Amino acid sequence: MSAGPDTPTRPASTDTAALVAAVQDALTGFFATRRDLVAELGPVFVSAAEALQDFVLRGGKRTRPAFAWTGWLGAGGDPAGPDAPAVLQACAALELVQACALIHDDIIDSSRTRRGFPTVHVDFERRHRERDWGGDPGHFGISVAILIGDLALAWADDMVAAAGLAPAAHARFAPVWAAMRTEVLGGQLLDIHGEAGADDSVEAALRINRYKTAAYTIERPLHLGAALADADPGLIAAYREFGTDIGIAFQLRDDLLGVFGDPAVTGKPSGDDLREGKRTVLVAEALRRADGTDPTAAKLLRTSLGTDLSPDEVTRLRAVITELGAVDDVERRITDLTDRGLSALDSSSATPEAKQRLRTMASAATKRVA
């Protein structure tokens, strides 16, 4: 594990490129602090920790730290102030929570690739096979990846603890952080339950979106930033309303991309959500409509979801979902949620600069992708 720079880049205000670089520096520096501890456990653990480091540092939009940092700025945080480095490191730790969620999600979804790279469990499955070790390579890869995901979550806590937050700021931050971690795990469990077919209603799908995605992608990061700045209850409430609405709209857009998206954009095979049997709002709405008007389409959807669909079968299911009006319904939901979230933001006491930045981020998260 290589050492990072001694002093992370400090972003100026809401500049996106500088913030991404600063988060990258903070993460690189944190991994460097784990190097000696990891080395004591030997080369096997070094290899696993390096896999986590590579996964986290490979790139990304750093969406969650960006919302947390912007929430802090919007509540009066000073990017040139003495507490800014500690705040930045606490915000950057969200990327380790994200790493845990993605690594475990790829196992749950049996995904083989992520953004053009083998998923972590597939990488270690390959290592096992190439070395001709004993036992089942697939089980080995999954077992190692579960532990690497757990390590990411543990290190997220360590990164916050090492940030150097003032005691009062940490006391405000801690309960929000704890709630966020519980919500994302609960949302994942709800998602697994939904895929088992126990509840394919629109309401269940929206609940999953609320807790699996919206809470830890936008709502809680903004809440964390506000807590660090000691924001008033009114601003926290506005941030949470904005974050919930935009977060759900973001997931609805992702649901559409999971069925209709270009693999070059999504990083996953076309129609993968259908093969995985994900009970998204898009699918739930299609089923609701089919149950009322087209039993044949309802049967086709229920018997096809979660199976190894051919490209032609994916194309047919896309046509059925579109013909039922589910795509138009989800687009309307995205528009309504975005408008409502932006209204909450506009009426809040956040700084004008932060409001503008959050509007831009909301647009990027919910816009159509050609």
CORLIN-V35410 format. One record per residue. RES is the residue in three letters. D_FIRST is the distance of its C-alpha to the first C-alpha in Angstrom with 2 decimals. Layout:
BEGIN
res = (RES/RES)
d_first = (D_FIRST/D_FIRST)
END
This chain:
BEGIN
res = (MET/SER/ALA/GLY/PRO/ASP/THR/PRO/THR/ARG/PRO/ALA/SER/THR/ASP/THR/ALA/ALA/LEU/VAL/ALA/ALA/VAL/GLN/ASP/ALA/LEU/THR/GLY/PHE/PHE/ALA/THR/ARG/ARG/ASP/LEU/VAL/ALA/GLU/LEU/GLY/PRO/VAL/PHE/VAL/SER/ALA/ALA/GLU/ALA/LEU/GLN/ASP/PHE/VAL/LEU/ARG/GLY/GLY/LYS/ARG/THR/ARG/PRO/ALA/PHE/ALA/TRP/THR/GLY/TRP/LEU/GLY/ALA/GLY/GLY/ASP/PRO/ALA/GLY/PRO/ASP/ALA/PRO/ALA/VAL/LEU/GLN/ALA/CYS/ALA/ALA/LEU/GLU/LEU/VAL/GLN/ALA/CYS/ALA/LEU/ILE/HIS/ASP/ASP/ILE/ILE/ASP/SER/SER/ARG/THR/ARG/ARG/GLY/PHE/PRO/THR/VAL/HIS/VAL/ASP/PHE/GLU/ARG/ARG/HIS/ARG/GLU/ARG/ASP/TRP/GLY/GLY/ASP/PRO/GLY/HIS/PHE/GLY/ILE/SER/VAL/ALA/ILE/LEU/ILE/GLY/ASP/LEU/ALA/LEU/ALA/TRP/ALA/ASP/ASP/MET/VAL/ALA/ALA/ALA/GLY/LEU/ALA/PRO/ALA/ALA/HIS/ALA/ARG/PHE/ALA/PRO/VAL/TRP/ALA/ALA/MET/ARG/THR/GLU/VAL/LEU/GLY/GLY/GLN/LEU/LEU/ASP/ILE/HIS/GLY/GLU/ALA/GLY/ALA/ASP/ASP/SER/VAL/GLU/ALA/ALA/LEU/ARG/ILE/ASN/ARG/TYR/LYS/THR/ALA/ALA/TYR/THR/ILE/GLU/ARG/PRO/LEU/HIS/LEU/GLY/ALA/ALA/LEU/ALA/ASP/ALA/ASP/PRO/GLY/LEU/ILE/ALA/ALA/TYR/ARG/GLU/PHE/GLY/THR/ASP/ILE/GLY/ILE/ALA/PHE/GLN/LEU/ARG/ASP/ASP/LEU/LEU/GLY/VAL/PHE/GLY/ASP/PRO/ALA/VAL/THR/GLY/LYS/PRO/SER/GLY/ASP/ASP/LEU/ARG/GLU/GLY/LYS/ARG/THR/VAL/LEU/VAL/ALA/GLU/ALA/LEU/ARG/ARG/ALA/ASP/GLY/THR/ASP/PRO/THR/ALA/ALA/LYS/LEU/LEU/ARG/THR/SER/LEU/GLY/THR/ASP/LEU/SER/PRO/ASP/GLU/VAL/THR/ARG/LEU/ARG/ALA/VAL/ILE/THR/GLU/LEU/GLY/ALA/VAL/ASP/ASP/VAL/GLU/ARG/ARG/ILE/THR/ASP/LEU/THR/ASP/ARG/GLY/LEU/SER/ALA/LEU/ASP/SER/SER/SER/ALA/THR/PRO/GLU/ALA/LYS/GLN/ARG/LEU/ARG/THR/MET/ALA/SER/ALA/ALA/THR/LYS/ARG/VAL/ALA)
d_first = (0.00/3.78/6.69/9.42/13.15/15.12/17.76/17.35/20.05/23.08/25.06/28.77/30.82/30.26/29.02/26.99/24.83/24.00/23.18/20.81/19.03/19.06/17.64/14.78/14.16/14.54/12.08/9.35/10.45/10.59/7.10/6.47/9.41/8.30/5.84/9.17/10.95/8.93/9.13/12.83/13.45/12.66/11.27/12.92/11.16/7.65/9.02/10.49/7.78/5.95/9.63/10.20/7.71/9.40/12.63/12.65/11.67/13.93/16.80/19.86/22.71/21.21/24.68/24.36/22.86/25.49/28.29/27.22/26.98/30.25/31.89/31.08/32.49/35.49/36.30/36.41/32.84/32.49/29.45/30.34/30.90/29.09/27.81/26.25/22.63/22.74/24.40/21.89/18.95/21.17/22.03/18.48/17.84/20.30/17.76/16.11/19.68/20.19/17.23/18.80/22.16/21.29/19.50/22.48/24.97/24.03/24.77/27.98/29.09/28.21/26.53/25.17/23.56/22.18/22.41/22.74/19.76/20.19/19.82/17.19/19.97/21.28/18.03/17.91/21.67/21.34/18.90/21.47/24.33/23.01/22.48/25.89/24.93/27.62/28.52/28.34/25.33/25.96/26.10/22.90/21.04/22.63/21.95/18.18/18.11/20.28/17.92/14.91/17.38/18.44/14.98/14.86/18.30/17.61/14.69/17.09/19.46/17.03/16.20/19.98/20.71/18.49/19.98/22.99/25.69/29.20/30.67/33.29/30.90/28.62/31.81/32.78/29.36/28.81/31.70/30.93/27.28/28.66/31.27/28.88/26.69/29.92/31.37/28.59/28.62/32.41/32.53/30.48/32.93/35.85/34.52/34.38/37.84/39.13/37.96/39.90/42.97/43.99/44.48/44.51/46.10/45.10/44.87/42.30/40.20/40.36/39.32/36.19/35.45/36.05/33.61/31.02/30.51/32.60/31.79/28.01/27.91/30.51/32.79/30.50/28.05/31.21/32.49/29.34/29.68/33.37/32.87/30.60/33.40/36.08/37.86/41.32/42.04/43.65/40.61/38.38/40.96/41.07/37.31/37.27/40.17/38.64/35.27/36.95/39.20/36.70/34.08/36.63/37.77/34.21/34.00/37.47/36.45/33.45/35.96/38.12/35.28/34.38/37.88/38.91/35.74/34.66/31.65/30.39/30.31/29.35/26.74/28.65/31.73/35.01/36.72/33.83/34.90/38.28/36.93/34.79/37.93/36.53/39.34/38.74/41.42/42.29/42.99/44.67/46.94/47.83/48.72/50.74/52.73/53.20/54.44/57.10/58.23/56.95/56.58/55.82/52.79/51.69/51.92/50.04/47.15/46.95/47.21/44.71/41.83/39.01/40.25/38.99/40.80/41.68/41.42/45.19/45.00/42.34/44.67/47.57/45.77/44.73/48.40/49.59/47.21/48.32/51.99/51.88/50.90/47.56/45.63/48.11/47.88/44.09/44.41/47.01/44.80/41.97/44.49/46.06/42.82/41.53/44.86/44.98/41.47/42.17/45.46/43.79/41.41/44.31/46.34/43.57/43.15/39.75/39.71/41.07/37.90/35.83/38.54/38.41/34.66/34.87/37.72/35.67/32.75/35.31/36.83/33.57/32.80/36.30/37.69/38.93/36.81/38.99)
END
